[in-house]
Amino acid sequence: MADMTRSPVALLAEEALLGLLLPFWQMVIAAVVFVVVILSVTRLVRRGRSRMGTALLVTAAAIVGLTVLGVLLQT
């Protein structure tokens, strides 16, 4: 028989704690991404109209690429 070093109760407690913390970390990451996007958009707007078109094309390509990778790596 397999030797269980940890009880199932301890495992459930750890999963519950991580389940409570997960939304908090997602909000922190989202806030950091939001701030970076706002800062980069203001810098891009100051640089002018010609850079905006290139930036939009690069951003669209990145979104499509990440979406394709996400779909391909999905389990």
C-alpha positions in Angstrom: 0.0 0.0 0.0 1.2 3.5 -0.7 2.7 5.4 2.2 0.7 8.6 2.7 2.8 11.2 4.5 0.2 13.9 4.5 -3.4 13.6 5.5 -6.2 14.4 3.1 -7.4 17.1 5.5 -4.1 19.0 5.2 -4.3 18.8 1.4 -7.9 20.2 1.4 -6.8 23.0 3.7 -4.0 24.0 1.4 -6.2 23.9 -1.6 -8.8 26.1 0.1 -6.1 28.6 1.1 -4.8 28.8 -2.4 -8.3 29.1 -3.7 -8.8 32.2 -1.6 -5.5 33.8 -2.6 -5.8 33.1 -6.3 -8.3 35.9 -7.1 -6.2 38.4 -5.2 -3.1 37.7 -7.2 -5.1 37.8 -10.4 -6.3 41.3 -9.4 -2.7 42.4 -8.6 -1.5 41.1 -12.0 -4.4 42.8 -13.8 -3.7 46.1 -12.0 0.0 46.0 -13.0 -0.9 45.2 -16.6 -3.5 48.0 -16.7 -0.9 50.6 -15.5 1.7 49.5 -18.0 -0.8 49.6 -20.8 -2.0 53.1 -19.8 1.6 54.3 -19.6 2.6 52.8 -23.0 -0.5 54.2 -24.7 0.2 57.7 -23.5 3.8 57.5 -24.7 2.6 56.1 -28.0 0.1 58.9 -28.4 2.8 61.5 -27.8 5.0 59.9 -30.5 2.5 60.6 -33.3 0.0 59.1 -35.7 2.5 57.1 -37.9 3.7 55.0 -34.9 0.1 54.3 -33.9 -0.7 52.2 -37.0 2.5 50.1 -36.6 1.7 49.6 -32.9 -1.8 48.5 -33.6 -0.6 46.0 -36.2 2.1 44.6 -33.8 -0.5 44.4 -31.0 -3.0 42.6 -33.2 -0.3 40.1 -34.2 0.6 39.5 -30.6 -3.0 38.9 -29.6 -3.6 36.5 -32.4 -0.3 34.7 -31.7 -1.1 34.3 -28.0 -4.6 33.1 -28.7 -3.3 30.4 -31.1 -0.7 29.3 -28.6 -3.3 29.1 -25.9 -5.6 27.0 -28.0 -2.8 24.7 -29.1 -1.4 24.2 -25.6 -4.8 23.7 -24.0 -5.2 20.4 -22.1 
